[in-house]
Amino acid sequence: MIKKLVAASSAAALALTFQVGAAFADDGAKRGGTLIWAVQNTPRHLNPAVQSGIATGEPGNQLFAAPLRYDEDWTPQPY
């Protein structure tokens, strides 16, 4: 009996999670705007070559990412 109750409540919680997620879903990506980046520690530098660590690495990797990506034929594509 307890297994059925746990299974039913788990299924209800999962269904509710998907419904709430769909209500707050983004309409699609748009260019421009403001990027809000939350980190636990304040980075001293944004250059990962100067200082290592998660606080520097997360924004630093995005700032220094290559402006191109490549498809399966190694043809450059805009990022």
TORKOL-4160 file (C-alpha; in steps of 0.2 Angstrom, whole numbers, padded with zeros to 4 digits, m for minus):
79
<pt num="1" X="0000" Y="0000" Z="0000"/>
<pt num="2" X="0014" Y="0012" Z="0004"/>
<pt num="3" X="0023" Y="0008" Z="m0012"/>
<pt num="4" X="0007" Y="0013" Z="m0022"/>
<pt num="5" X="0005" Y="0029" Z="m0012"/>
<pt num="6" X="0024" Y="0034" Z="m0015"/>
<pt num="7" X="0022" Y="0029" Z="m0033"/>
<pt num="8" X="0006" Y="0040" Z="m0035"/>
<pt num="9" X="0013" Y="0055" Z="m0026"/>
<pt num="10" X="0029" Y="0054" Z="m0036"/>
<pt num="11" X="0020" Y="0053" Z="m0052"/>
<pt num="12" X="0009" Y="0068" Z="m0047"/>
<pt num="13" X="0025" Y="0078" Z="m0042"/>
<pt num="14" X="0033" Y="0074" Z="m0059"/>
<pt num="15" X="0017" Y="0079" Z="m0069"/>
<pt num="16" X="0016" Y="0096" Z="m0059"/>
<pt num="17" X="0035" Y="0099" Z="m0062"/>
<pt num="18" X="0032" Y="0097" Z="m0081"/>
<pt num="19" X="0017" Y="0108" Z="m0081"/>
<pt num="20" X="0025" Y="0122" Z="m0071"/>
<pt num="21" X="0041" Y="0121" Z="m0082"/>
<pt num="22" X="0030" Y="0123" Z="m0098"/>
<pt num="23" X="0022" Y="0139" Z="m0090"/>
<pt num="24" X="0039" Y="0147" Z="m0088"/>
<pt num="25" X="0046" Y="0141" Z="m0104"/>
<pt num="26" X="0056" Y="0154" Z="m0115"/>
<pt num="27" X="0047" Y="0159" Z="m0131"/>
<pt num="28" X="0064" Y="0158" Z="m0140"/>
<pt num="29" X="0081" Y="0165" Z="m0140"/>
<pt num="30" X="0083" Y="0183" Z="m0145"/>
<pt num="31" X="0099" Y="0192" Z="m0149"/>
<pt num="32" X="0105" Y="0207" Z="m0138"/>
<pt num="33" X="0099" Y="0211" Z="m0121"/>
<pt num="34" X="0107" Y="0209" Z="m0104"/>
<pt num="35" X="0116" Y="0194" Z="m0098"/>
<pt num="36" X="0115" Y="0191" Z="m0079"/>
<pt num="37" X="0128" Y="0179" Z="m0073"/>
<pt num="38" X="0128" Y="0173" Z="m0055"/>
<pt num="39" X="0143" Y="0166" Z="m0047"/>
<pt num="40" X="0147" Y="0162" Z="m0029"/>
<pt num="41" X="0163" Y="0171" Z="m0028"/>
<pt num="42" X="0168" Y="0187" Z="m0036"/>
<pt num="43" X="0182" Y="0184" Z="m0049"/>
<pt num="44" X="0197" Y="0195" Z="m0047"/>
<pt num="45" X="0201" Y="0193" Z="m0066"/>
<pt num="46" X="0190" Y="0189" Z="m0081"/>
<pt num="47" X="0206" Y="0181" Z="m0089"/>
<pt num="48" X="0208" Y="0163" Z="m0085"/>
<pt num="49" X="0226" Y="0164" Z="m0090"/>
<pt num="50" X="0230" Y="0176" Z="m0075"/>
<pt num="51" X="0220" Y="0167" Z="m0062"/>
<pt num="52" X="0213" Y="0149" Z="m0061"/>
<pt num="53" X="0197" Y="0144" Z="m0052"/>
<pt num="54" X="0179" Y="0142" Z="m0055"/>
<pt num="55" X="0175" Y="0160" Z="m0051"/>
<pt num="56" X="0187" Y="0166" Z="m0065"/>
<pt num="57" X="0184" Y="0151" Z="m0077"/>
<pt num="58" X="0166" Y="0152" Z="m0079"/>
<pt num="59" X="0165" Y="0169" Z="m0086"/>
<pt num="60" X="0182" Y="0169" Z="m0094"/>
<pt num="61" X="0179" Y="0153" Z="m0104"/>
<pt num="62" X="0163" Y="0162" Z="m0112"/>
<pt num="63" X="0173" Y="0178" Z="m0115"/>
<pt num="64" X="0187" Y="0170" Z="m0124"/>
<pt num="65" X="0177" Y="0157" Z="m0133"/>
<pt num="66" X="0180" Y="0156" Z="m0152"/>
<pt num="67" X="0169" Y="0167" Z="m0162"/>
<pt num="68" X="0166" Y="0152" Z="m0175"/>
<pt num="69" X="0160" Y="0135" Z="m0174"/>
<pt num="70" X="0162" Y="0121" Z="m0186"/>
<pt num="71" X="0150" Y="0109" Z="m0195"/>
<pt num="72" X="0153" Y="0091" Z="m0198"/>
<pt num="73" X="0163" Y="0096" Z="m0214"/>
<pt num="74" X="0174" Y="0108" Z="m0204"/>
<pt num="75" X="0166" Y="0123" Z="m0213"/>
<pt num="76" X="0166" Y="0138" Z="m0201"/>
<pt num="77" X="0149" Y="0144" Z="m0195"/>
<pt num="78" X="0145" Y="0159" Z="m0185"/>
<pt num="79" X="0143" Y="0156" Z="m0167"/>
